[in-house]
Amino acid sequence: MKKKIEKLFNNLCCSQCKNSFDESSINIKRQEEGLTVISLECKYCGKNFGLAFLGFNDIDVKNYEPLDIQEGPEPINYDDVIDAHRFIRSLDADWQKHLPK
């Protein structure tokens, strides 16, 4: 699973030192059915990029193509981050009810 997750980040680099991410940059924190929680940290400069919640059990990344980020939703803003923080903080043991079926 870790090698497959690494492929999702192989075209990205650290915003601080510009070095590429590799397998040692990814730490799987939790794995459940339908959810994998990872942390991402640059192994060169130590910058921590926080947690990512990935909603899959297994992923086919053989033909993975990075998304064209020229189009898409507006960038997140301060209010979006606060709203997400409040939502995550309020989750209880029944948090899976919020995941799409």
Buried (B, 14 or more C-beta within 10 A) or exposed (E): BEEBBBEBBBEEBBEEEEBBBEEEBBEEEEEEEEBBBBBBBBBBEEBEBEEBEBEEEEBEBEEEEEEEEEEEEEEEEEEEEEEEEEEEEEEEEEEEEEEEE
